[in-house]
């Protein structure tokens, strides 16, 4: 199994955030509001430029009813 570097993990996390947003049919602006952050910060997360804290990811997982392990690591079931 290939070990992922930090950049690959960020990209994968950004893709999961984008998928979650698209499934819920909301814009980046609305997702940022749900996360309690500004839109630019959220866009940076999706593009893998910055990474949200695990605490923030747990809040997102709870709010959108997805498994934290899936959101943070890409493992496990998607839906709670």
C-alpha positions, 0 to 999 in steps of 0.5 A, spaced: 500 500 500 502 506 498 504 511 503 500 518 502 504 524 503 501 531 506 499 534 500 496 527 497 492 527 504 490 534 503 488 533 496 484 527 498 480 531 504 479 537 499 475 532 494 471 529 500 469 536 502 467 538 495 463 531 494 460 532 501 458 539 498 455 537 492 451 531 495 448 537 499 447 541 493 450 547 497 455 553 494 462 554 497 459 560 500 453 556 504 458 551 506 463 556 509 457 559 513 455 552 516 463 551 518 463 558 521 468 560 517 469 565 511 468 563 504 476 564 502 478 559 508 473 554 505 475 554 498 483 553 500 480 547 504 477 544 498 483 546 493 488 543 498 492 549 500 490 549 507 487 544 512 482 544 517 483 542 524 480 535 526 476 539 531 473 543 525 472 536 521 468 533 527 463 539 527 462 538 519 461 531 520 456 531 525 452 537 521 452 533 515 451 526 518 457 523 515 462 518 519 468 523 522 473 517 519 471 518 512 471 525 512 478 526 516 481 519 513 477 517 507 476 510 511 470 507 513 463 508 512 460 515 509 453 515 512 453 515 520 
